[in-house]
Amino acid sequence: MKPELNRIVIAREPGGPDVLDVVARPIPSPAAGEILIRNTACGVNRPDQIERLGFYPAPPGAPEGLGLEVAGHVEALGEGVTGYKTGDPVCALVAGGGYAAYSLAPAGSVLPVP
């Protein structure tokens, strides 16, 4: 059963790992050309750490929360997305919001996982 809320990790202020909080937000819906991914893993990389420290701002319009790399399964497809179906295993680069139960990714940034 799909939960009603998405759990995401945010940095409440610049700082070390102690500034991270898990908050509840609505599960996003994919817009045209996007894929909603139910995450099973996320990458932790240097840009994430620099963003948490306050030195690498997210691009305008990026989803709330930290995280730029995800892997999981297709949950929903936005209008016009082809080549994937619900349940497909995928990985993706996202503009933000990868430390979450669900993330949005442009279809062009999503790759199938063999």
Beta strands, then each sheet from edge to edge (+ up, - down):
strand 1: 5-11
strand 2: 20-26
strand 3: 34-42
strand 4: 69-77
strand 5: 89-93
strand 6: 102-106
strand 7: 110-112
sheet 1: 1+ 2-
sheet 2: 6+ 3- 4+ 5- 7+
end
